[in-house]
Structures are given as C-alpha cells and as structure tokens.
Amino acid sequence: MSDTANNTFHFELVSPAKKLIEEPAFQVVLPGEAGDVGVRKGHASLVVSARPGVVEILREQGGTPERLFIAGGFADITAEQTTLLAEEAIPVSELDGDILATEQETLIKLMTETDDMIEKKRISDQLVIVTAKLKAVA
C-alpha cells in the first residue's frame, strides 16, 4: 500500500435521491453550523450539523479539491470514515451566478409582499440557500 492510501479515509456523500460519492479521500472540509470542519484520517468521532455551503474533497495530498455545494445536512465522522447526509448536493461549477442573483431578488421581493409568517419562514429558508450558493460562486 502506498503512503497516499495509508493517509486516506472512506468518504460518502449521500443525498435523499442517491449515494453521490463513495471513495477514499485525503481530506474533506465540511461547512459545519459552528464553522468549517476539516477531516482527515484519524479524526476524533464527531457528529456535525452542516449548514448550506461548500464541501471541499481532496482525494490525494497536493491534488485539486472537488467543490460541491450542499444545502445543509449532517456528517458522521470517525477515524476511518465520514458520511455526509446532504439535503441537496450540486457541483459548484454547475451553479450560475446570474440565475441565482435573479432568484435572490425575487425571494427578497416576495418576502416584502407577504404577511403570512409561515410563508415568510419558507421564503427565508430558500433565501439562505440561494445566498450561500451565490457566495460559493463568488
């Protein structure tokens, strides 16, 4: 086994629809609710609530990270494996800043036009995700 293989852990990214990634990783950085969490082999066991943001997956030391946007979720981290259960996952490269900016403007307008508190909460939740997507493509 090479040094690279000895330094990796098993990483899984699962959405409600399917398992998106299941492979070794050298390092994964997750957008935790309390701040970003870097994970490498041997990490202490931890369960993390993930906020909307970018997951960076580095498959090997010195490699180029893959960047995926997630809309929140949970991560189960152990010394040998990390499983991220994400509400939504999309490659950052597939996000369109112009479309997202228009969607953000629409949501802000809708927020000012409604008096229904439940609808305001739904719009607010969508706005948090759209704003995080815009930040990811900036």
Stockholm file with secondary structure:
# STOCKHOLM 1.0

chainA/1-138         MSDTANNTFHFELVSPAKKLIEEPAFQVVLPGEAGDVGVRKGHASLVVSARPGVVEILREQGGTPERLFIAGGFADITAEQTTLLAEEAIPVSELDGDILATEQETLIKLMTETDDMIEKKRISDQLVIVTAKLKAVA
#=GR chainA/1-138 SS CCHHHHTCEEEEEECSSCEEEEEEESEEEEEETTEEEEEETTCCCEEEEEEEEEEEEESSTTSCCEEEEEEEEEEEECSSEEEEEESCEEEGGGCCHHHHHHHHHHHHHHHHHCCCHHHHHHHHHHHHHHHHHHHHHC
#=GC SS_cons         CCHHHHTCEEEEEECSSCEEEEEEESEEEEEETTEEEEEETTCCCEEEEEEEEEEEEESSTTSCCEEEEEEEEEEEECSSEEEEEESCEEEGGGCCHHHHHHHHHHHHHHHHHCCCHHHHHHHHHHHHHHHHHHHHHC
//
